[in-house]
Amino acid sequence: MSKLTHIDETGRAHMVDVSDKASTAREAVAEGFVAMAPETLALALSGDAKKGDVRATAEIAGIMAAKKTSELIPLCHPLALTKVEVRVEPGDGGLKVTARARTTGQTGVEMEALTAVSVACLTVYDMLKAADKAMTIEAVRLLAKSGGKSGDWVRP
């Protein structure tokens, strides 16, 4: 395991200096899942939920969240994102959320993709909680990343 980059030699947290790193095309893909009762899934897919279109609202919330990642995660660099795509699709027993974030820069977009998924999942929960408080948010995880000094990575 490599040295933690957000901890300095005295053990204090710090923002990594990326000024000497090359700008490269970077992309990250993350996913999550909101498990729910079959009736709740049917409600989400019908478009008739009390608060509105669950999927569309969650997708927009995820995009907005990706753009705010550096305001939410203390040591993240603010990034000029060139693309954020969030998809909320039906899955077996709930809604699967996938986010793809892209930039050309000196640091990666993994946290932006993960933040997009997390907030999209929370939005699904918020919009459907009146119908199903037992929903669970599961398996928020990075699927792949590309670009940068460490190269490409794909979840095995």
Secondary structure as UniProt FT lines:
FT   TURN            5..6
FT   TURN            9..10
FT   TURN            19..20
FT   STRAND          24..35
FT   HELIX           38..46
FT   TURN            50..51
FT   HELIX           54..67
FT   HELIX           69..72
FT   TURN            74..75
FT   STRAND          83..91
FT   TURN            92..93
FT   STRAND          94..105
FT   HELIX           110..128
FT   TURN            129..131
FT   TURN            133..134
FT   STRAND          136..146
FT   TURN            149..150
FT   STRAND          153..154
//
